[in-house]
Amino acid sequence: MSANLDLLRRYQQLLMLSNTMLALAKQSQWDELIGHEMGYVQAVESVTLAMAGTSLPAALQTQIRPLLKQLLDNENLIKSLLVSRMDELRTMVNQGNQQKNVTSAYGRFSGNVLHPSDL
């Protein structure tokens, strides 16, 4: 029975960490989110190890099922927010490259006065 309570507690801790990470993603606090990533991975490993070779009683499965559903929902939301962030970063990089190209192109002509007949 103690092992079952420990497993349930691990799932609850994992969900709390997942909720924290989702809140950070919604607030665009990407550095903080990444800071929690290793703890989340370790918590998943802890749950996995605690479940290894164990058959869960039906009552415990009933308690864990909503936690697991919320964990999966959180992961999907976090993934969606991360994909949006990656798109933003990609756009910013592309704009930076375009600006660099424009600056480079015009920089070659700096100090020179061009007339239409020069083109």
N, CA, C and O atoms as CSV, one atom per row, in Angstrom:
chain,resi,resn,atom,element,x,y,z
A,1,MET,N,N,0.820,-1.193,0.000
A,1,MET,CA,C,0.000,0.000,0.000
A,1,MET,C,C,0.865,1.259,0.000
A,1,MET,O,O,0.540,2.247,-0.658
A,2,SER,N,N,1.952,1.211,0.733
A,2,SER,CA,C,2.861,2.348,0.807
A,2,SER,C,C,3.468,2.661,-0.564
A,2,SER,O,O,3.644,3.825,-0.923
A,3,ALA,N,N,3.783,1.614,-1.319
A,3,ALA,CA,C,4.336,1.825,-2.665
A,3,ALA,C,C,3.311,2.490,-3.564
A,3,ALA,O,O,3.667,3.322,-4.398
A,4,ASN,N,N,2.045,2.136,-3.407
A,4,ASN,CA,C,0.984,2.750,-4.201
A,4,ASN,C,C,0.831,4.231,-3.873
A,4,ASN,O,O,0.660,5.058,-4.768
A,5,LEU,N,N,0.893,4.555,-2.599
A,5,LEU,CA,C,0.803,5.963,-2.194
A,5,LEU,C,C,2.012,6.747,-2.694
A,5,LEU,O,O,1.890,7.902,-3.102
A,6,ASP,N,N,3.164,6.112,-2.659
A,6,ASP,CA,C,4.374,6.761,-3.165
A,6,ASP,C,C,4.251,7.039,-4.662
A,6,ASP,O,O,4.630,8.113,-5.129
A,7,LEU,N,N,3.729,6.084,-5.404
A,7,LEU,CA,C,3.545,6.270,-6.838
A,7,LEU,C,C,2.551,7.395,-7.125
A,7,LEU,O,O,2.789,8.235,-7.993
A,8,LEU,N,N,1.453,7.407,-6.402
A,8,LEU,CA,C,0.461,8.470,-6.567
A,8,LEU,C,C,1.085,9.828,-6.248
A,8,LEU,O,O,0.840,10.806,-6.955
A,9,ARG,N,N,1.881,9.890,-5.199
A,9,ARG,CA,C,2.562,11.129,-4.821
A,9,ARG,C,C,3.526,11.580,-5.927
A,9,ARG,O,O,3.623,12.772,-6.217
A,10,ARG,N,N,4.229,10.638,-6.534
A,10,ARG,CA,C,5.155,10.973,-7.625
A,10,ARG,C,C,4.398,11.544,-8.825
A,10,ARG,O,O,4.843,12.510,-9.444
A,11,TYR,N,N,3.265,10.950,-9.143
A,11,TYR,CA,C,2.442,11.477,-10.234
A,11,TYR,C,C,1.957,12.895,-9.910
A,11,TYR,O,O,1.953,13.768,-10.778
A,12,GLN,N,N,1.557,13.114,-8.678
A,12,GLN,CA,C,1.089,14.444,-8.276
A,12,GLN,C,C,2.214,15.471,-8.368
A,12,GLN,O,O,1.992,16.598,-8.810
A,13,GLN,N,N,3.410,15.091,-7.956
A,13,GLN,CA,C,4.562,15.990,-8.060
A,13,GLN,C,C,4.891,16.276,-9.519
A,13,GLN,O,O,5.215,17.408,-9.879
A,14,LEU,N,N,4.807,15.260,-10.346
A,14,LEU,CA,C,5.056,15.427,-11.775
A,14,LEU,C,C,4.041,16.392,-12.375
A,14,LEU,O,O,4.401,17.249,-13.183
A,15,LEU,N,N,2.792,16.261,-11.990
A,15,LEU,CA,C,1.758,17.161,-12.494
A,15,LEU,C,C,1.987,18.588,-12.017
A,15,LEU,O,O,1.783,19.531,-12.781
A,16,MET,N,N,2.404,18.762,-10.779
A,16,MET,CA,C,2.694,20.114,-10.281
A,16,MET,C,C,3.816,20.747,-11.094
A,16,MET,O,O,3.733,21.922,-11.453
A,17,LEU,N,N,4.846,19.991,-11.383
A,17,LEU,CA,C,5.957,20.500,-12.188
A,17,LEU,C,C,5.484,20.814,-13.605
A,17,LEU,O,O,5.880,21.822,-14.190
A,18,SER,N,N,4.645,19.953,-14.146
A,18,SER,CA,C,4.097,20.173,-15.487
A,18,SER,C,C,3.248,21.446,-15.527
A,18,SER,O,O,3.330,22.220,-16.481
A,19,ASN,N,N,2.441,21.659,-14.500
A,19,ASN,CA,C,1.623,22.875,-14.422
A,19,ASN,C,C,2.495,24.122,-14.347
A,19,ASN,O,O,2.183,25.143,-14.959
A,20,THR,N,N,3.582,24.036,-13.600
A,20,THR,CA,C,4.524,25.155,-13.506
A,20,THR,C,C,5.133,25.448,-14.873
A,20,THR,O,O,5.224,26.602,-15.291
A,21,MET,N,N,5.544,24.398,-15.557
A,21,MET,CA,C,6.155,24.581,-16.876
A,21,MET,C,C,5.152,25.166,-17.874
A,21,MET,O,O,5.522,26.004,-18.697
A,22,LEU,N,N,3.908,24.741,-17.811
A,22,LEU,CA,C,2.880,25.288,-18.694
A,22,LEU,C,C,2.661,26.769,-18.409
A,22,LEU,O,O,2.539,27.570,-19.336
A,23,ALA,N,N,2.613,27.132,-17.142
A,23,ALA,CA,C,2.446,28.536,-16.777
A,23,ALA,C,C,3.618,29.369,-17.304
A,23,ALA,O,O,3.419,30.475,-17.806
A,24,LEU,N,N,4.824,28.844,-17.190
A,24,LEU,CA,C,6.004,29.558,-17.689
A,24,LEU,C,C,5.932,29.726,-19.212
A,24,LEU,O,O,6.271,30.787,-19.736
A,25,ALA,N,N,5.496,28.694,-19.909
A,25,ALA,CA,C,5.376,28.771,-21.368
A,25,ALA,C,C,4.322,29.797,-21.760
A,25,ALA,O,O,4.520,30.563,-22.703
A,26,LYS,N,N,3.216,29.815,-21.050
A,26,LYS,CA,C,2.156,30.790,-21.356
A,26,LYS,C,C,2.617,32.219,-21.112
A,26,LYS,O,O,2.136,33.150,-21.759
A,27,GLN,N,N,3.547,32.393,-20.182
A,27,GLN,CA,C,4.075,33.718,-19.855
A,27,GLN,C,C,5.330,34.050,-20.665
A,27,GLN,O,O,5.974,35.073,-20.434
A,28,SER,N,N,5.667,33.182,-21.607
A,28,SER,CA,C,6.852,33.351,-22.461
A,28,SER,C,C,8.138,33.469,-21.651
A,28,SER,O,O,9.051,34.201,-22.032
A,29,GLN,N,N,8.209,32.762,-20.554
A,29,GLN,CA,C,9.412,32.740,-19.727
A,29,GLN,C,C,10.222,31.502,-20.111
A,29,GLN,O,O,10.281,30.513,-19.380
A,30,TRP,N,N,10.845,31.597,-21.293
A,30,TRP,CA,C,11.478,30.438,-21.916
A,30,TRP,C,C,12.703,29.957,-21.156
A,30,TRP,O,O,12.913,28.750,-21.031
A,31,ASP,N,N,13.511,30.870,-20.649
A,31,ASP,CA,C,14.702,30.457,-19.898
A,31,ASP,C,C,14.314,29.691,-18.631
A,31,ASP,O,O,14.926,28.676,-18.297
A,32,GLU,N,N,13.295,30.185,-17.934
A,32,GLU,CA,C,12.840,29.508,-16.726
A,32,GLU,C,C,12.255,28.138,-17.071
A,32,GLU,O,O,12.456,27.164,-16.345
A,33,LEU,N,N,11.533,28.080,-18.184
A,33,LEU,CA,C,10.966,26.801,-18.622
A,33,LEU,C,C,12.066,25.776,-18.853
A,33,LEU,O,O,11.965,24.634,-18.406
A,34,ILE,N,N,13.103,26.187,-19.545
A,34,ILE,CA,C,14.223,25.288,-19.814
A,34,ILE,C,C,14.889,24.868,-18.508
A,34,ILE,O,O,15.357,23.737,-18.379
A,35,GLY,N,N,14.929,25.775,-17.551
A,35,GLY,CA,C,15.505,25.460,-16.245
A,35,GLY,C,C,14.759,24.354,-15.513
A,35,GLY,O,O,15.347,23.647,-14.693
A,36,HIS,N,N,13.483,24.201,-15.798
A,36,HIS,CA,C,12.680,23.151,-15.159
A,36,HIS,C,C,12.703,21.835,-15.930
A,36,HIS,O,O,12.254,20.805,-15.427
A,37,GLU,N,N,13.220,21.873,-17.134
A,37,GLU,CA,C,13.163,20.695,-18.005
A,37,GLU,C,C,13.853,19.471,-17.403
A,37,GLU,O,O,13.298,18.372,-17.435
A,38,MET,N,N,15.041,19.645,-16.862
A,38,MET,CA,C,15.784,18.506,-16.314
A,38,MET,C,C,15.043,17.905,-15.120
A,38,MET,O,O,14.982,16.683,-14.985
A,39,GLY,N,N,14.487,18.736,-14.267
A,39,GLY,CA,C,13.711,18.236,-13.133
A,39,GLY,C,C,12.498,17.448,-13.586
A,39,GLY,O,O,12.123,16.451,-12.970
A,40,TYR,N,N,11.885,17.909,-14.678
A,40,TYR,CA,C,10.724,17.205,-15.225
A,40,TYR,C,C,11.127,15.830,-15.761
A,40,TYR,O,O,10.452,14.832,-15.510
A,41,VAL,N,N,12.225,15.796,-16.497
A,41,VAL,CA,C,12.711,14.522,-17.039
A,41,VAL,C,C,13.043,13.563,-15.898
A,41,VAL,O,O,12.731,12.374,-15.972
A,42,GLN,N,N,13.663,14.070,-14.867
A,42,GLN,CA,C,13.993,13.224,-13.718
A,42,GLN,C,C,12.734,12.716,-13.015
A,42,GLN,O,O,12.694,11.573,-12.559
A,43,ALA,N,N,11.715,13.560,-12.928
A,43,ALA,CA,C,10.460,13.144,-12.304
A,43,ALA,C,C,9.766,12.065,-13.136
A,43,ALA,O,O,9.187,11.131,-12.582
A,44,VAL,N,N,9.822,12.189,-14.456
A,44,VAL,CA,C,9.248,11.158,-15.339
A,44,VAL,C,C,9.998,9.845,-15.133
A,44,VAL,O,O,9.380,8.785,-15.039
A,45,GLU,N,N,11.323,9.912,-15.063
A,45,GLU,CA,C,12.113,8.709,-14.829
A,45,GLU,C,C,11.774,8.084,-13.483
A,45,GLU,O,O,11.709,6.861,-13.361
A,46,SER,N,N,11.559,8.910,-12.489
A,46,SER,CA,C,11.209,8.421,-11.157
A,46,SER,C,C,9.882,7.661,-11.186
A,46,SER,O,O,9.760,6.591,-10.589
A,47,VAL,N,N,8.900,8.214,-11.878
A,47,VAL,CA,C,7.607,7.542,-12.002
A,47,VAL,C,C,7.769,6.234,-12.766
A,47,VAL,O,O,7.201,5.209,-12.389
A,48,THR,N,N,8.543,6.280,-13.835
A,48,THR,CA,C,8.751,5.082,-14.649
A,48,THR,C,C,9.403,3.974,-13.829
A,48,THR,O,O,8.982,2.819,-13.895
A,49,LEU,N,N,10.419,4.322,-13.064
A,49,LEU,CA,C,11.090,3.323,-12.226
A,49,LEU,C,C,10.166,2.783,-11.136
A,49,LEU,O,O,10.193,1.593,-10.823
A,50,ALA,N,N,9.358,3.655,-10.569
A,50,ALA,CA,C,8.442,3.224,-9.505
A,50,ALA,C,C,7.383,2.267,-10.038
A,50,ALA,O,O,6.862,1.436,-9.293
A,51,MET,N,N,7.064,2.380,-11.326
A,51,MET,CA,C,6.041,1.525,-11.928
A,51,MET,C,C,6.612,0.232,-12.495
A,51,MET,O,O,5.858,-0.691,-12.799
A,52,ALA,N,N,7.914,0.152,-12.639
A,52,ALA,CA,C,8.542,-1.005,-13.280
A,52,ALA,C,C,8.151,-2.303,-12.583
A,52,ALA,O,O,8.341,-2.465,-11.378
A,53,GLY,N,N,7.603,-3.220,-13.370
A,53,GLY,CA,C,7.263,-4.530,-12.855
A,53,GLY,C,C,6.128,-4.549,-11.855
A,53,GLY,O,O,5.950,-5.536,-11.142
A,54,THR,N,N,5.351,-3.468,-11.788
A,54,THR,CA,C,4.268,-3.387,-10.820
A,54,THR,C,C,2.927,-3.397,-11.545
A,54,THR,O,O,2.736,-2.690,-12.535
A,55,SER,N,N,2.023,-4.192,-11.048
A,55,SER,CA,C,0.660,-4.124,-11.580
A,55,SER,C,C,-0.137,-3.235,-10.622
A,55,SER,O,O,-0.145,-3.443,-9.408
A,56,LEU,N,N,-0.787,-2.268,-11.191
A,56,LEU,CA,C,-1.492,-1.280,-10.376
A,56,LEU,C,C,-2.900,-1.759,-10.050
A,56,LEU,O,O,-3.611,-2.252,-10.926
A,57,PRO,N,N,-3.296,-1.616,-8.808
A,57,PRO,CA,C,-4.677,-1.937,-8.444
A,57,PRO,C,C,-5.641,-1.003,-9.188
A,57,PRO,O,O,-5.279,0.121,-9.535
A,58,ALA,N,N,-6.848,-1.467,-9.426
A,58,ALA,CA,C,-7.844,-0.686,-10.172
A,58,ALA,C,C,-8.106,0.664,-9.509
A,58,ALA,O,O,-8.277,1.667,-10.202
A,59,ALA,N,N,-8.139,0.703,-8.187
A,59,ALA,CA,C,-8.405,1.960,-7.479
A,59,ALA,C,C,-7.296,2.973,-7.755
A,59,ALA,O,O,-7.565,4.160,-7.941
A,60,LEU,N,N,-6.058,2.503,-7.780
A,60,LEU,CA,C,-4.933,3.401,-8.051
A,60,LEU,C,C,-4.957,3.857,-9.508
A,60,LEU,O,O,-4.672,5.018,-9.803
A,61,GLN,N,N,-5.293,2.958,-10.405
A,61,GLN,CA,C,-5.404,3.335,-11.817
A,61,GLN,C,C,-6.452,4.430,-11.993
A,61,GLN,O,O,-6.262,5.358,-12.779
A,62,THR,N,N,-7.538,4.319,-11.273
A,62,THR,CA,C,-8.609,5.319,-11.338
A,62,THR,C,C,-8.117,6.674,-10.834
A,62,THR,O,O,-8.520,7.715,-11.353
A,63,GLN,N,N,-7.257,6.663,-9.835
A,63,GLN,CA,C,-6.717,7.917,-9.301
A,63,GLN,C,C,-5.663,8.514,-10.224
A,63,GLN,O,O,-5.559,9.734,-10.349
A,64,ILE,N,N,-4.894,7.663,-10.861
A,64,ILE,CA,C,-3.798,8.132,-11.712
A,64,ILE,C,C,-4.290,8.614,-13.078
A,64,ILE,O,O,-3.709,9.533,-13.656
A,65,ARG,N,N,-5.341,8.009,-13.589
A,65,ARG,CA,C,-5.829,8.300,-14.941
A,65,ARG,C,C,-6.053,9.803,-15.189
A,65,ARG,O,O,-5.577,10.310,-16.205
A,66,PRO,N,N,-6.759,10.539,-14.307
A,66,PRO,CA,C,-6.941,11.977,-14.586
A,66,PRO,C,C,-5.629,12.766,-14.509
A,66,PRO,O,O,-5.452,13.759,-15.214
A,67,LEU,N,N,-4.713,12.314,-13.649
A,67,LEU,CA,C,-3.413,12.983,-13.564
A,67,LEU,C,C,-2.647,12.795,-14.867
A,67,LEU,O,O,-2.040,13.729,-15.392
A,68,LEU,N,N,-2.688,11.583,-15.369
A,68,LEU,CA,C,-1.990,11.277,-16.619
A,68,LEU,C,C,-2.602,12.045,-17.786
A,68,LEU,O,O,-1.877,12.548,-18.645
A,69,LYS,N,N,-3.920,12.139,-17.822
A,69,LYS,CA,C,-4.580,12.902,-18.883
A,69,LYS,C,C,-4.157,14.364,-18.837
A,69,LYS,O,O,-3.868,14.962,-19.873
A,70,GLN,N,N,-4.120,14.942,-17.635
A,70,GLN,CA,C,-3.703,16.339,-17.504
A,70,GLN,C,C,-2.240,16.519,-17.900
A,70,GLN,O,O,-1.880,17.521,-18.518
A,71,LEU,N,N,-1.403,15.557,-17.547
A,71,LEU,CA,C,0.010,15.614,-17.950
A,71,LEU,C,C,0.135,15.641,-19.468
A,71,LEU,O,O,0.899,16.433,-20.020
A,72,LEU,N,N,-0.611,14.781,-20.134
A,72,LEU,CA,C,-0.556,14.733,-21.604
A,72,LEU,C,C,-1.108,16.017,-22.219
A,72,LEU,O,O,-0.554,16.533,-23.189
A,73,ASP,N,N,-2.190,16.527,-21.658
A,73,ASP,CA,C,-2.744,17.801,-22.149
A,73,ASP,C,C,-1.737,18.931,-21.974
A,73,ASP,O,O,-1.555,19.748,-22.876
A,74,ASN,N,N,-1.087,18.978,-20.820
A,74,ASN,CA,C,-0.076,20.012,-20.571
A,74,ASN,C,C,1.070,19.898,-21.570
A,74,ASN,O,O,1.526,20.901,-22.120
A,75,GLU,N,N,1.530,18.675,-21.800
A,75,GLU,CA,C,2.637,18.492,-22.741
A,75,GLU,C,C,2.255,18.957,-24.139
A,75,GLU,O,O,3.061,19.574,-24.835
A,76,ASN,N,N,1.023,18.661,-24.548
A,76,ASN,CA,C,0.575,19.116,-25.871
A,76,ASN,C,C,0.503,20.634,-25.953
A,76,ASN,O,O,0.887,21.221,-26.965
A,77,LEU,N,N,0.014,21.273,-24.895
A,77,LEU,CA,C,-0.046,22.744,-24.883
A,77,LEU,C,C,1.347,23.356,-24.886
A,77,LEU,O,O,1.607,24.315,-25.614
A,78,ILE,N,N,2.237,22.807,-24.079
A,78,ILE,CA,C,3.615,23.308,-24.032
A,78,ILE,C,C,4.266,23.145,-25.398
A,78,ILE,O,O,4.934,24.058,-25.884
A,79,LYS,N,N,4.077,21.995,-26.014
A,79,LYS,CA,C,4.649,21.761,-27.338
A,79,LYS,C,C,4.115,22.777,-28.339
A,79,LYS,O,O,4.879,23.314,-29.141
A,80,SER,N,N,2.840,23.041,-28.303
A,80,SER,CA,C,2.238,24.016,-29.208
A,80,SER,C,C,2.831,25.412,-28.998
A,80,SER,O,O,3.136,26.117,-29.960
A,81,LEU,N,N,2.989,25.797,-27.744
A,81,LEU,CA,C,3.579,27.106,-27.438
A,81,LEU,C,C,5.045,27.162,-27.880
A,81,LEU,O,O,5.510,28.200,-28.351
A,82,LEU,N,N,5.764,26.064,-27.733
A,82,LEU,CA,C,7.159,26.018,-28.171
A,82,LEU,C,C,7.267,26.107,-29.691
A,82,LEU,O,O,8.180,26.748,-30.212
A,83,VAL,N,N,6.347,25.472,-30.399
A,83,VAL,CA,C,6.352,25.553,-31.858
A,83,VAL,C,C,6.109,27.000,-32.292
A,83,VAL,O,O,6.756,27.493,-33.215
A,84,SER,N,N,5.180,27.669,-31.628
A,84,SER,CA,C,4.924,29.084,-31.934
A,84,SER,C,C,6.163,29.928,-31.666
A,84,SER,O,O,6.498,30.820,-32.446
A,85,ARG,N,N,6.835,29.644,-30.567
A,85,ARG,CA,C,8.060,30.388,-30.233
A,85,ARG,C,C,9.145,30.137,-31.267
A,85,ARG,O,O,9.857,31.061,-31.662
A,86,MET,N,N,9.274,28.899,-31.703
A,86,MET,CA,C,10.265,28.579,-32.742
A,86,MET,C,C,9.955,29.338,-34.032
A,86,MET,O,O,10.869,29.814,-34.705
A,87,ASP,N,N,8.682,29.452,-34.376
A,87,ASP,CA,C,8.288,30.221,-35.558
A,87,ASP,C,C,8.666,31.688,-35.400
A,87,ASP,O,O,9.163,32.310,-36.339
A,88,GLU,N,N,8.431,32.242,-34.210
A,88,GLU,CA,C,8.822,33.631,-33.942
A,88,GLU,C,C,10.331,33.810,-34.112
A,88,GLU,O,O,10.783,34.753,-34.760
A,89,LEU,N,N,11.098,32.900,-33.528
A,89,LEU,CA,C,12.559,32.992,-33.616
A,89,LEU,C,C,13.036,32.849,-35.057
A,89,LEU,O,O,13.957,33.547,-35.483
A,90,ARG,N,N,12.414,31.951,-35.801
A,90,ARG,CA,C,12.772,31.756,-37.204
A,90,ARG,C,C,12.518,33.046,-37.994
A,90,ARG,O,O,13.337,33.448,-38.821
A,91,THR,N,N,11.380,33.682,-37.731
A,91,THR,CA,C,11.051,34.947,-38.392
A,91,THR,C,C,12.071,36.020,-38.032
A,91,THR,O,O,12.515,36.772,-38.900
A,92,MET,N,N,12.442,36.092,-36.766
A,92,MET,CA,C,13.420,37.092,-36.333
A,92,MET,C,C,14.778,36.850,-36.988
A,92,MET,O,O,15.440,37.801,-37.403
A,93,VAL,N,N,15.196,35.601,-37.084
A,93,VAL,CA,C,16.479,35.276,-37.720
A,93,VAL,C,C,16.437,35.647,-39.193
A,93,VAL,O,O,17.386,36.228,-39.719
A,94,ASN,N,N,15.340,35.313,-39.858
A,94,ASN,CA,C,15.209,35.653,-41.280
A,94,ASN,C,C,15.238,37.161,-41.493
A,94,ASN,O,O,15.873,37.640,-42.432
A,95,GLN,N,N,14.557,37.912,-40.634
A,95,GLN,CA,C,14.575,39.372,-40.739
A,95,GLN,C,C,15.981,39.909,-40.509
A,95,GLN,O,O,16.420,40.836,-41.191
A,96,GLY,N,N,16.681,39.323,-39.548
A,96,GLY,CA,C,18.058,39.743,-39.287
A,96,GLY,C,C,18.958,39.471,-40.476
A,96,GLY,O,O,19.805,40.294,-40.823
A,97,ASN,N,N,18.776,38.313,-41.100
A,97,ASN,CA,C,19.575,37.990,-42.286
A,97,ASN,C,C,19.255,38.928,-43.441
A,97,ASN,O,O,20.158,39.354,-44.160
A,98,GLN,N,N,17.978,39.255,-43.627
A,98,GLN,CA,C,17.596,40.182,-44.680
A,98,GLN,C,C,18.202,41.563,-44.423
A,98,GLN,O,O,18.705,42.208,-45.343
A,99,GLN,N,N,18.152,42.005,-43.176
A,99,GLN,CA,C,18.728,43.306,-42.831
A,99,GLN,C,C,20.238,43.303,-43.072
A,99,GLN,O,O,20.797,44.286,-43.556
A,100,LYS,N,N,20.877,42.213,-42.738
A,100,LYS,CA,C,22.319,42.081,-42.964
A,100,LYS,C,C,22.631,42.156,-44.450
A,100,LYS,O,O,23.586,42.818,-44.854
A,101,ASN,N,N,21.828,41.479,-45.263
A,101,ASN,CA,C,22.036,41.513,-46.716
A,101,ASN,C,C,21.845,42.909,-47.282
A,101,ASN,O,O,22.621,43.350,-48.130
A,102,VAL,N,N,20.820,43.604,-46.819
A,102,VAL,CA,C,20.566,44.971,-47.287
A,102,VAL,C,C,21.711,45.882,-46.866
A,102,VAL,O,O,22.207,46.674,-47.667
A,103,THR,N,N,22.123,45.772,-45.629
A,103,THR,CA,C,23.223,46.603,-45.132
A,103,THR,C,C,24.500,46.316,-45.905
A,103,THR,O,O,25.240,47.235,-46.256
A,104,SER,N,N,24.755,45.047,-46.169
A,104,SER,CA,C,25.938,44.671,-46.918
A,104,SER,C,C,25.891,45.216,-48.337
A,104,SER,O,O,26.886,45.728,-48.850
A,105,ALA,N,N,24.724,45.101,-48.969
A,105,ALA,CA,C,24.584,45.582,-50.349
A,105,ALA,C,C,24.778,47.086,-50.425
A,105,ALA,O,O,25.492,47.573,-51.302
A,106,TYR,N,N,24.155,47.827,-49.526
A,106,TYR,CA,C,24.294,49.279,-49.552
A,106,TYR,C,C,25.645,49.728,-49.036
A,106,TYR,O,O,26.129,50.801,-49.397
A,107,GLY,N,N,26.262,48.904,-48.187
A,107,GLY,CA,C,27.570,49.255,-47.652
A,107,GLY,C,C,28.641,49.308,-48.726
A,107,GLY,O,O,29.609,50.057,-48.597
A,108,ARG,N,N,28.484,48.538,-49.767
A,108,ARG,CA,C,29.457,48.549,-50.863
A,108,ARG,C,C,29.454,49.874,-51.605
A,108,ARG,O,O,30.441,50.263,-52.229
A,109,PHE,N,N,28.319,50.558,-51.521
A,109,PHE,CA,C,28.205,51.818,-52.250
A,109,PHE,C,C,28.428,53.031,-51.362
A,109,PHE,O,O,28.318,54.164,-51.829
A,110,SER,N,N,28.740,52.812,-50.084
A,110,SER,CA,C,28.903,53.950,-49.187
A,110,SER,C,C,30.076,54.808,-49.639
A,110,SER,O,O,31.119,54.303,-50.055
A,111,GLY,N,N,29.882,56.083,-49.548
A,111,GLY,CA,C,30.919,57.021,-49.950
A,111,GLY,C,C,30.946,57.284,-51.444
A,111,GLY,O,O,31.678,58.163,-51.901
A,112,ASN,N,N,30.183,56.560,-52.195
A,112,ASN,CA,C,30.125,56.758,-53.648
A,112,ASN,C,C,28.795,57.404,-54.005
A,112,ASN,O,O,27.747,57.054,-53.463
A,113,VAL,N,N,28.860,58.338,-54.913
A,113,VAL,CA,C,27.641,58.937,-55.430
A,113,VAL,C,C,27.358,58.246,-56.743
A,113,VAL,O,O,28.180,58.232,-57.660
A,114,LEU,N,N,26.179,57.676,-56.806
A,114,LEU,CA,C,25.813,56.960,-58.020
A,114,LEU,C,C,24.817,57.795,-58.833
A,114,LEU,O,O,23.913,58.429,-58.288
A,115,HIS,N,N,25.007,57.773,-60.085
A,115,HIS,CA,C,24.083,58.415,-61.012
A,115,HIS,C,C,23.386,57.326,-61.790
A,115,HIS,O,O,23.929,56.232,-61.941
A,116,PRO,N,N,22.194,57.599,-62.287
A,116,PRO,CA,C,21.490,56.576,-63.052
A,116,PRO,C,C,22.310,56.020,-64.211
A,116,PRO,O,O,22.151,54.856,-64.580
A,117,SER,N,N,23.180,56.834,-64.782
A,117,SER,CA,C,23.996,56.332,-65.907
A,117,SER,C,C,25.066,55.362,-65.437
A,117,SER,O,O,25.646,54.647,-66.253
A,118,ASP,N,N,25.348,55.321,-64.105
A,118,ASP,CA,C,26.351,54.409,-63.581
A,118,ASP,C,C,25.824,52.981,-63.441
A,118,ASP,O,O,26.607,52.037,-63.330
A,119,LEU,N,N,24.516,52.824,-63.448
A,119,LEU,CA,C,23.932,51.503,-63.241
A,119,LEU,C,C,23.877,50.771,-64.495
A,119,LEU,O,O,23.413,49.631,-64.524
